[in-house]
Amino acid sequence: MRIATSTVSLTVDDVVASKRFFTEHLGYQETAATEDFASLAREDAAVDIVLLRRGIEILPADQRDQRASGLILAFTLAEGLDAEEKRLRAEGVEITMPLREEPWGERLFQVTDPNGVIVQFVEWATPAEG
């Protein structure tokens, strides 16, 4: 198996709201869309995103009424975590988990899109000794 790209598919109530969030604040571009579906991509290594309206009939019956929940869409940044947090805050995006550093060297913060999709930004720092 040779994987060419990775895509996460998220079932949401309001495709347009999530599409707007990911394109306006996170640098995604729309590659295809209807009011029930959107395909989003970036030019870097970020995972592609497909947004599907909850209840859409293309989904198997047992998946149609599920929502994207219980997952964190995490993006690891090479640098600039503090600047991204400040930029998003300045754009009016609510920071739903403030910037913090874990003892093992992970620095992170989270935002949440209008449909409850949690997006986490991570940068690795050198962990403190001890």
DSSP file (Angstrom, degrees, kcal/mol; ACC not computed):
  #  RESIDUE AA STRUCTURE BP1 BP2  ACC     N-H-->O    O-->H-N    N-H-->O    O-->H-N    TCO  KAPPA ALPHA  PHI   PSI    X-CA   Y-CA   Z-CA
    1    1 A M              0   0    0      0, 0.0     2,-0.4     0, 0.0     0, 0.0   0.000 360.0 360.0 360.0 134.8    0.0    0.0    0.0
    2    2 A R        -     0   0    0      0, 0.0     2,-0.4     0, 0.0     0, 0.0  -0.947 360.0-149.6-128.6 109.6    1.2    3.5   -0.9
    3    3 A I        -     0   0    0     -2,-0.4     3,-0.1     1,-0.2     0, 0.0  -0.669  11.3-172.4 -84.0 127.2   -0.9    6.3    0.6
    4    4 A A        -     0   0    0     -2,-0.4     2,-0.3     1,-0.3    -1,-0.2   0.799  67.3 -10.6 -89.0 -32.8   -0.9    9.4   -1.6
    5    5 A T        -     0   0    0      2,-0.0     2,-0.4    42,-0.0    -1,-0.3  -0.968  62.5-125.8-158.1 165.2   -2.7   11.7    0.7
    6    6 A S        -     0   0    0     -2,-0.3    42,-2.5    40,-0.2     2,-0.4  -0.971  23.0-176.5-123.4 139.9   -4.7   11.7    4.0
    7    7 A T  E     -a   48   0A   0     -2,-0.4     2,-0.5    40,-0.2    42,-0.2  -0.995  14.4-153.0-134.9 138.0   -8.2   13.0    4.4
    8    8 A V  E     -a   49   0A   0     40,-2.5    42,-2.6    -2,-0.4     2,-0.5  -0.951  13.2-150.8-108.6 133.2  -10.4   13.3    7.5
    9    9 A S  E     -a   50   0A   0     -2,-0.5     2,-0.5    40,-0.2    42,-0.2  -0.912  13.0-168.4-106.5 124.5  -14.2   13.3    6.9
   10   10 A L  E     -a   51   0A   0     40,-3.2    42,-2.7    -2,-0.5     2,-0.6  -0.948  14.1-146.4-118.2 128.0  -16.2   15.2    9.5
   11   11 A T  E     +a   52   0A   0     -2,-0.5    57,-2.9    40,-0.2     2,-0.3  -0.841  32.6 166.6 -94.1 120.7  -20.0   15.0    9.8
   12   12 A V  E     -a   53   0A   0     40,-2.7    42,-2.9    -2,-0.6     3,-0.3  -0.865  44.9-126.8-132.7 161.6  -21.4   18.4   10.9
   13   13 A D  S    S+     0   0    0     -2,-0.3     2,-0.5     1,-0.2    -1,-0.1   0.860 103.6  35.2 -75.6 -36.7  -24.7   20.2   11.1
   14   14 A D     >  +     0   0    0      1,-0.2     4,-1.9    38,-0.1    -1,-0.2  -0.834  61.0 178.5-127.1  92.5  -23.6   23.3    9.2
   15   15 A V  H  > S+     0   0    0     -2,-0.5     4,-2.8    20,-0.4     5,-0.2   0.896  83.5  55.2 -59.2 -43.1  -21.2   22.6    6.4
   16   16 A V  H  > S+     0   0    0     19,-0.3     4,-2.4     1,-0.2    -1,-0.2   0.892 106.8  50.1 -61.2 -41.3  -21.0   26.3    5.4
   17   17 A A  H  > S+     0   0    0      2,-0.2     4,-2.1     1,-0.2    -1,-0.2   0.927 114.2  43.3 -65.3 -45.2  -20.1   27.5    8.9
   18   18 A S  H  X S+     0   0    0     -4,-1.9     4,-2.6     2,-0.2     5,-0.2   0.905 113.1  52.7 -67.1 -39.9  -17.2   24.9    9.3
   19   19 A K  H  X S+     0   0    0     -4,-2.8     4,-2.3    -5,-0.2     5,-0.3   0.928 110.0  48.6 -59.9 -44.6  -16.0   25.6    5.7
   20   20 A R  H  X S+     0   0    0     -4,-2.4     4,-3.0    -5,-0.2     5,-0.4   0.917 111.4  50.3 -61.4 -44.1  -15.9   29.3    6.5
   21   21 A F  H  X>S+     0   0    0     -4,-2.1     4,-2.1     1,-0.2     5,-0.7   0.941 113.8  43.5 -59.7 -49.8  -14.0   28.7    9.7
   22   22 A F  H  X5S+     0   0    0     -4,-2.6     6,-2.1     3,-0.2     4,-0.6   0.839 120.2  41.4 -69.6 -32.9  -11.4   26.5    8.1
   23   23 A T  H  X5S+     0   0    0     -4,-2.3     4,-0.5    -5,-0.2    -2,-0.2   0.907 120.4  40.4 -81.3 -42.0  -10.9   28.7    5.0
   24   24 A E  H  <5S+     0   0    0     -4,-3.0    -3,-0.2    -5,-0.3    -2,-0.2   0.863 131.8  20.7 -75.3 -35.7  -10.9   32.1    6.8
   25   25 A H  H  <5S+     0   0    0     -4,-2.1    -3,-0.2    -5,-0.4    -2,-0.1   0.721 127.7  39.4-107.9 -25.3   -8.9   31.2    9.9
   26   26 A L  H  <<S-     0   0    0     -5,-0.7    -3,-0.2    -4,-0.6    -2,-0.1   0.309 100.5-113.0-117.5   9.4   -6.8   28.1    9.1
   27   27 A G     <  +     0   0    0     -4,-0.5    -4,-0.2     1,-0.2     2,-0.1   0.636  61.3 148.4  76.0  14.8   -5.7   28.7    5.5
   28   28 A Y        -     0   0    0     -6,-2.1     2,-0.4    14,-0.1    -1,-0.2  -0.494  35.3-145.1 -77.9 153.3   -7.7   25.9    3.8
   29   29 A Q  E     -B   41   0A   0     12,-3.1    12,-2.2    -2,-0.1     2,-0.4  -0.946  18.6-116.6-116.9 142.7   -8.9   26.3    0.2
   30   30 A E  E     +B   40   0A   0     -2,-0.4    10,-0.2    10,-0.2     3,-0.1  -0.625  30.4 175.8 -74.9 128.3  -12.2   24.9   -1.1
   31   31 A T  E    S-     0   0A   0      8,-3.4     2,-0.3     1,-0.5     9,-0.2   0.641  72.3  -6.0-105.4 -21.7  -11.6   22.3   -3.8
   32   32 A A  E    S+B   39   0A   0      7,-1.2     7,-3.1     2,-0.1    -1,-0.5  -0.921  72.9 167.9-165.5 147.5  -15.3   21.3   -4.2
   33   33 A A  E     +B   38   0A   0     -2,-0.3     2,-0.3     5,-0.2     5,-0.2  -0.978  19.0 171.1-165.4 150.4  -18.5   22.2   -2.4
   34   34 A T        -     0   0    0      3,-3.1     3,-0.5    -2,-0.3    -2,-0.1  -0.756  59.8 -88.8-135.7-174.7  -22.3   22.2   -2.2
   35   35 A E  S    S+     0   0    0     -2,-0.3   -20,-0.4     1,-0.2   -19,-0.3   0.709 130.6  41.6 -72.5 -16.0  -24.4   23.2    0.7
   36   36 A D  S    S+     0   0    0      1,-0.2    17,-2.5   -21,-0.1     2,-0.3   0.458 121.3  32.8-104.4  -4.2  -24.2   19.6    2.0
   37   37 A F  E     - C   0  52A   0     -3,-0.5    -3,-3.1    15,-0.2     2,-0.3  -0.998  53.6-179.5-154.9 142.8  -20.5   18.9    1.2
   38   38 A A  E     -BC  33  51A   0     13,-2.0    13,-3.1    -2,-0.3     2,-0.5  -0.969  11.9-158.1-147.6 137.7  -17.2   20.6    1.1
   39   39 A S  E     -BC  32  50A   0     -7,-3.1    -8,-3.4    -2,-0.3    -7,-1.2  -0.970  20.2-173.8-112.4 125.6  -13.7   19.3    0.3
   40   40 A L  E     +BC  30  49A   0      9,-3.5     9,-2.3    -2,-0.5     2,-0.3  -0.919   6.9 171.1-124.9 145.2  -10.9   21.5    1.7
   41   41 A A  E     -B   29   0A   0    -12,-2.2   -12,-3.1    -2,-0.3     2,-0.3  -0.968  18.0-149.8-147.4 161.2   -7.1   21.3    1.2
   42   42 A R        -     0   0    0      4,-0.3   -14,-0.1    -2,-0.3   -15,-0.1  -0.856  26.9-122.5-124.9 164.2   -3.9   23.2    2.0
   43   43 A E  S    S+     0   0    0     -2,-0.3     2,-0.1     2,-0.0   -15,-0.1   0.554  92.1  64.2 -85.0  -7.5   -0.7   23.3    0.0
   44   44 A D  S    S-     0   0    0      3,-0.1    -2,-0.2     1,-0.0     0, 0.0  -0.061 110.8 -71.9 -99.4-156.4    1.4   22.1    3.0
   45   45 A A  S    S+     0   0    0     -2,-0.1     3,-0.1     2,-0.0    -2,-0.0   0.383  84.6 127.1 -84.2   4.5    1.4   18.8    4.8
   46   46 A A        -     0   0    0      1,-0.1    -4,-0.3    29,-0.0   -40,-0.2  -0.293  69.1-101.1 -62.8 146.5   -1.9   19.3    6.6
   47   47 A V        -     0   0    0      1,-0.1   -40,-0.2    -6,-0.1    -1,-0.1  -0.383  37.3-113.1 -63.8 142.0   -4.6   16.6    6.2
   48   48 A D  E     -a    7   0A   0    -42,-2.5   -40,-2.5    -7,-0.1     2,-0.4  -0.438  31.5-142.8 -71.6 155.2   -7.3   17.3    3.7
   49   49 A I  E     -aC   8  40A   0     -9,-2.3    -9,-3.5   -42,-0.2     2,-0.5  -0.982  14.4-167.6-127.1 132.4  -10.8   17.8    5.2
   50   50 A V  E     -aC   9  39A   0    -42,-2.6   -40,-3.2    -2,-0.4     2,-0.5  -0.985  10.7-158.8-114.3 128.2  -14.2   16.7    3.9
   51   51 A L  E     -aC  10  38A   0    -13,-3.1   -13,-2.0    -2,-0.5     2,-0.4  -0.927   9.4-173.1-107.5 127.8  -17.2   18.2    5.6
   52   52 A L  E     -aC  11  37A   0    -42,-2.7   -40,-2.7    -2,-0.5     2,-0.3  -0.965  27.4-115.9-121.4 137.1  -20.5   16.3    5.2
   53   53 A R  E >   -a   12   0A   0    -17,-2.5     3,-2.1    -2,-0.4   -40,-0.2  -0.524  39.0-106.7 -70.3 132.1  -23.9   17.5    6.4
   54   54 A R  T 3  S+     0   0    0    -42,-2.9    11,-0.2    -2,-0.3    10,-0.1  -0.371 107.2  26.6 -57.5 132.6  -25.3   15.3    9.1
   55   55 A G  T 3  S+     0   0    0      9,-2.8    -1,-0.3     1,-0.3    10,-0.1   0.305  81.8 152.2  95.5  -8.0  -28.2   13.3    7.6
   56   56 A I    X   -     0   0    0     -3,-2.1     3,-1.4     8,-0.3    -1,-0.3  -0.308  47.5-133.0 -61.2 137.8  -26.8   13.3    4.1
   57   57 A E  T 3  S+     0   0    0      1,-0.3    -1,-0.1    -3,-0.1     4,-0.1   0.578  96.0  75.0 -75.3  -9.7  -28.0   10.2    2.2
   58   58 A I  T 3  S+     0   0    0      2,-0.1    -1,-0.3     6,-0.1     3,-0.1   0.742  84.6  82.3 -72.5 -19.1  -24.6    9.3    0.7
   59   59 A L  S <  S-     0   0    0     -3,-1.4     5,-0.1     1,-0.1     0, 0.0  -0.549  99.2 -95.5 -80.0 148.2  -23.6    8.1    4.2
   60   60 A P    >>  -     0   0    0      0, 0.0     3,-2.5     0, 0.0     4,-1.1  -0.319  41.4-108.1 -57.6 148.8  -24.7    4.6    5.3
   61   61 A A  T 34 S+     0   0    0      1,-0.3     3,-0.4     2,-0.2     4,-0.4   0.820 118.2  55.8 -52.1 -38.0  -27.9    4.7    7.3
   62   62 A D  T 34 S+     0   0    0      1,-0.2    -1,-0.3     2,-0.1    -3,-0.0   0.560 112.9  42.4 -76.4  -5.4  -26.1    3.9   10.6
   63   63 A Q  T X4 S+     0   0    0     -3,-2.5     3,-1.3     2,-0.1    -1,-0.2   0.546  88.0  90.0-110.5 -12.4  -23.7    6.9   10.1
   64   64 A R  T 3< S+     0   0    0     -4,-1.1    -9,-2.8    -3,-0.4    -8,-0.3   0.818  91.0  41.4 -60.7 -36.9  -26.1    9.6    8.9
   65   65 A D  T 3  S+     0   0    0     -4,-0.4    -1,-0.3   -11,-0.2     2,-0.1   0.392  90.5 108.0 -96.8   4.5  -27.1   11.1   12.2
   66   66 A Q    <   -     0   0    0     -3,-1.3     2,-0.3   -54,-0.0   -11,-0.2  -0.487  55.0-149.7 -79.2 152.7  -23.7   11.0   13.8
   67   67 A R        -     0   0    0     -2,-0.1     2,-0.7   -13,-0.1   -55,-0.2  -0.845  31.7 -93.5-115.6 156.0  -21.7   14.2   14.4
   68   68 A A  S    S+     0   0    0    -57,-2.9     2,-0.3    -2,-0.3   -58,-0.1  -0.598  71.8 138.2 -65.4 113.5  -18.0   14.8   14.5
   69   69 A S        +     0   0    0     -2,-0.7     3,-0.1    48,-0.1    48,-0.1  -0.987  41.6  37.4-155.9 158.1  -17.3   14.4   18.2
   70   70 A G  S    S+     0   0    0     -2,-0.3     2,-0.3     1,-0.2    -1,-0.1   0.659  93.2 100.3  74.2  14.6  -14.7   12.8   20.5
   71   71 A L        -     0   0    0      2,-0.0    47,-0.7    -3,-0.0     2,-0.5  -0.951  58.0-148.9-131.2 154.1  -11.8   13.7   18.2
   72   72 A I  E     -d  118   0B   0     -2,-0.3     2,-0.9    45,-0.1    47,-0.2  -0.989  11.5-146.2-120.8 123.4   -9.2   16.4   18.1
   73   73 A L  E     -d  119   0B   0     45,-2.8    47,-2.4    -2,-0.5     2,-0.4  -0.806  28.2-164.5 -87.3 106.6   -7.9   17.5   14.8
   74   74 A A  E     -d  120   0B   0     -2,-0.9     2,-0.5    45,-0.2    47,-0.2  -0.809  15.2-168.5-106.1 133.7   -4.2   18.3   15.7
   75   75 A F  E     -d  121   0B   0     45,-3.1    47,-2.6    -2,-0.4     2,-0.6  -0.979  12.0-149.7-118.2 122.4   -1.8   20.3   13.6
   76   76 A T  E     -d  122   0B   0     -2,-0.5     2,-0.3    45,-0.2    47,-0.2  -0.822  15.2-152.5 -92.7 123.3    1.9   20.2   14.6
   77   77 A L        -     0   0    0     45,-3.5    47,-0.4    -2,-0.6     3,-0.1  -0.721  16.1-143.7 -95.6 144.1    3.7   23.5   13.7
   78   78 A A  S    S-     0   0    0     -2,-0.3     2,-0.3     1,-0.3    -1,-0.1   0.837  81.6 -27.7 -70.5 -33.1    7.3   23.7   12.9
   79   79 A E  S    S+     0   0    0      1,-0.1    -1,-0.3    44,-0.0     0, 0.0  -0.967 106.5  66.0-168.1 167.8    7.5   27.1   14.6
   80   80 A G     >  +     0   0    0     -2,-0.3     4,-2.3    -3,-0.1     5,-0.2   0.725  44.6 146.3  85.9  23.1    5.4   30.1   15.5
   81   81 A L  H  > S+     0   0    0      1,-0.2     4,-2.3     2,-0.2     5,-0.2   0.922  75.6  49.6 -58.8 -45.7    2.8   28.6   17.9
   82   82 A D  H  > S+     0   0    0      1,-0.2     4,-2.2     2,-0.2    -1,-0.2   0.908 111.0  49.7 -60.1 -42.9    2.6   31.9   20.0
   83   83 A A  H  > S+     0   0    0      1,-0.2     4,-2.6     2,-0.2    -1,-0.2   0.884 110.0  50.6 -65.4 -38.7    2.1   34.0   16.8
   84   84 A E  H  X S+     0   0    0     -4,-2.3     4,-2.7     2,-0.2     5,-0.2   0.907 109.4  50.7 -66.3 -40.8   -0.7   31.7   15.6
   85   85 A E  H  X S+     0   0    0     -4,-2.3     4,-2.2     1,-0.2    -2,-0.2   0.925 113.1  45.9 -61.6 -44.1   -2.5   31.9   18.9
   86   86 A K  H  X S+     0   0    0     -4,-2.2     4,-2.5     2,-0.2    -2,-0.2   0.901 112.6  50.8 -65.5 -41.7   -2.2   35.7   18.9
   87   87 A R  H  X S+     0   0    0     -4,-2.6     4,-1.7     2,-0.2    -2,-0.2   0.941 112.0  45.9 -61.7 -48.8   -3.4   35.8   15.2
   88   88 A L  H  <>S+     0   0    0     -4,-2.7     5,-2.4     1,-0.2     4,-0.2   0.914 112.6  50.4 -62.6 -43.0   -6.4   33.6   15.8
   89   89 A R  H ><5S+     0   0    0     -4,-2.2     3,-1.6    -5,-0.2    -1,-0.2   0.918 109.7  51.2 -59.9 -43.5   -7.3   35.6   19.0
   90   90 A A  H 3<5S+     0   0    0     -4,-2.5    -1,-0.2     1,-0.3    -2,-0.2   0.804 105.4  56.5 -65.0 -29.2   -7.1   38.9   17.0
   91   91 A E  T 3<5S-     0   0    0     -4,-1.7    -1,-0.3    -5,-0.2    -2,-0.2   0.446 124.3-105.0 -81.0   0.1   -9.4   37.4   14.3
   92   92 A G  T < 5S+     0   0    0     -3,-1.6     2,-0.4     1,-0.3    -3,-0.2   0.559  70.1 148.2  89.4   8.5  -12.0   36.8   17.0
   93   93 A V      < -     0   0    0     -5,-2.4     2,-0.4    -6,-0.2    -1,-0.3  -0.648  49.9-122.9 -77.4 128.1  -11.5   33.0   17.3
   94   94 A E        -     0   0    0     -2,-0.4     2,-0.9    18,-0.2    18,-0.6  -0.564  14.0-137.7 -72.8 128.0  -12.2   31.8   20.8
   95   95 A I  E     -E  111   0B   0     -2,-0.4    16,-0.3     1,-0.2    -1,-0.1  -0.790  20.9-174.5 -84.6 109.6   -9.3   30.0   22.3
   96   96 A T  E    S+     0   0B   0     14,-1.2    15,-0.2    -2,-0.9    -1,-0.2   0.637  76.3  29.5 -89.0 -14.4  -11.0   27.1   24.0
   97   97 A M  E    S-E  110   0B   0     13,-1.6    13,-2.1    -3,-0.1    -1,-0.3  -0.900  93.2-128.1-138.7 113.4   -7.9   25.7   25.7
   98   98 A P  E     -     0   0B   0      0, 0.0    10,-0.1     0, 0.0    -2,-0.0  -0.110  37.4 -81.3 -60.5 156.6   -5.3   28.4   26.5
   99   99 A L  E     +     0   0B   0     10,-0.1     2,-0.3     8,-0.1    10,-0.2  -0.322  63.8 160.2 -56.6 131.4   -1.7   28.0   25.4
  100  100 A R  E     -E  108   0B   0      8,-2.2     8,-2.4    -3,-0.1     2,-0.5  -0.967  35.0-129.3-150.4 165.0    0.2   25.7   27.8
  101  101 A E  E     -E  107   0B   0     -2,-0.3     6,-0.2     6,-0.2    -2,-0.0  -0.983  18.5-145.1-123.0 129.1    3.4   23.6   28.0
  102  102 A E    >   -     0   0    0      4,-3.4     3,-2.2    -2,-0.5     4,-0.1  -0.565  27.9-111.8 -87.6 154.8    3.4   20.0   29.1
  103  103 A P  T 3  S+     0   0    0      0, 0.0    25,-0.4     0, 0.0    -1,-0.1   0.746 115.7  61.1 -58.6 -24.7    6.3   18.6   31.1
  104  104 A W  T 3  S-     0   0    0     23,-0.1    -3,-0.0     2,-0.1    -2,-0.0   0.398 125.8 -96.5 -86.6   3.8    7.3   16.3   28.2
  105  105 A G  S <  S+     0   0    0     -3,-2.2    20,-3.9     1,-0.3     2,-0.5   0.472  78.1 136.4 102.5   2.6    7.9   19.4   26.0
  106  106 A E  E     - F   0 124B   0     18,-0.2    -4,-3.4    -4,-0.1     2,-0.4  -0.742  33.0-166.5 -86.4 125.3    4.6   19.7   24.1
  107  107 A R  E     +EF 101 123B   0     16,-3.0    16,-2.6    -2,-0.5     2,-0.3  -0.929  24.7 154.4-106.7 135.7    3.3   23.3   23.8
  108  108 A L  E     -EF 100 122B   0     -8,-2.4    -8,-2.2    -2,-0.4     2,-0.3  -0.992  27.9-175.7-158.3 158.7   -0.3   23.5   22.6
  109  109 A F  E     - F   0 121B   0     12,-1.6    12,-2.8    -2,-0.3     2,-0.3  -0.957  18.9-139.7-150.3 165.0   -3.6   25.3   22.5
  110  110 A Q  E     -EF  97 120B   0    -13,-2.1   -13,-1.6    -2,-0.3   -14,-1.2  -0.943  12.3-174.3-131.4 151.0   -7.1   24.6   21.1
  111  111 A V  E     -EF  95 119B   0      8,-2.6     8,-3.0    -2,-0.3     2,-0.4  -0.872  18.3-139.5-128.1 165.6   -9.9   26.3   19.3
  112  112 A T  E     - F   0 118B   0    -18,-0.6     6,-0.2    -2,-0.3   -18,-0.2  -0.996  13.0-134.4-132.2 130.7  -13.3   24.9   18.4
  113  113 A D    >   -     0   0    0      4,-2.7     3,-2.3    -2,-0.4   -95,-0.1  -0.222  39.6 -91.3 -76.3 171.9  -15.1   25.5   15.1
  114  114 A P  T 3  S+     0   0    0      0, 0.0    -1,-0.1     0, 0.0   -96,-0.1   0.681 127.1  51.0 -60.8 -17.9  -18.8   26.5   15.0
  115  115 A N  T 3  S-     0   0    0      2,-0.1  -102,-0.1  -101,-0.1   -47,-0.1   0.282 124.8 -98.0-101.4   9.6  -19.9   22.8   14.8
  116  116 A G    <   +     0   0    0     -3,-2.3     2,-0.5     1,-0.3  -104,-0.0   0.581  69.8 152.3  88.3   9.8  -17.8   21.7   17.8
  117  117 A V        -     0   0    0    -48,-0.1    -4,-2.7   -47,-0.1     2,-0.5  -0.644  39.8-138.9 -75.3 121.1  -14.8   20.4   15.9
  118  118 A I  E     -dF  72 112B   0    -47,-0.7   -45,-2.8    -2,-0.5     2,-0.5  -0.701  17.7-167.7 -85.7 127.3  -11.8   20.7   18.2
  119  119 A V  E     -dF  73 111B   0     -8,-3.0    -8,-2.6    -2,-0.5     2,-0.4  -0.974   3.8-165.3-117.6 124.3   -8.6   21.9   16.5
  120  120 A Q  E     -dF  74 110B   0    -47,-2.4   -45,-3.1    -2,-0.5     2,-0.5  -0.905   7.3-155.1-113.5 136.5   -5.4   21.7   18.4
  121  121 A F  E     -dF  75 109B   0    -12,-2.8   -12,-1.6    -2,-0.4     2,-0.4  -0.942  17.5-171.8-111.4 130.8   -2.1   23.4   17.5
  122  122 A V  E     +dF  76 108B   0    -47,-2.6   -45,-3.5    -2,-0.5     2,-0.3  -0.936  15.2 177.6-128.1 142.8    1.1   21.8   18.8
  123  123 A E  E     - F   0 107B   0    -16,-2.6   -16,-3.0    -2,-0.4     2,-0.5  -0.987  27.4-129.3-140.0 137.9    4.7   22.8   18.8
  124  124 A W  E     - F   0 106B   0    -47,-0.4     2,-0.2    -2,-0.3   -18,-0.2  -0.771  26.5-177.8 -94.0 127.0    7.5   20.7   20.4
  125  125 A A        -     0   0    0    -20,-3.9     3,-0.0    -2,-0.5    -2,-0.0  -0.680  42.3 -85.8-110.0 168.2    9.8   22.5   22.8
  126  126 A T        -     0   0    0     -2,-0.2   -21,-0.2     1,-0.1     3,-0.1  -0.667  52.1-121.0 -74.9 123.1   12.8   21.0   24.6
  127  127 A P        -     0   0    0      0, 0.0   -23,-0.1     0, 0.0    -1,-0.1  -0.326  28.2-102.4 -67.1 147.9   11.4   19.4   27.8
  128  128 A A        -     0   0    0    -25,-0.4     2,-0.2     1,-0.1    -3,-0.0  -0.359  41.2-108.7 -64.9 146.7   12.8   20.6   31.1
  129  129 A E              0   0    0      1,-0.2    -1,-0.1    -3,-0.1    -3,-0.0  -0.498 360.0 360.0 -77.5 148.1   15.3   18.3   32.7
  130  130 A G              0   0    0     -2,-0.2    -1,-0.2     0, 0.0    -2,-0.1   0.407 360.0 360.0 118.2 360.0   14.3   16.4   35.8
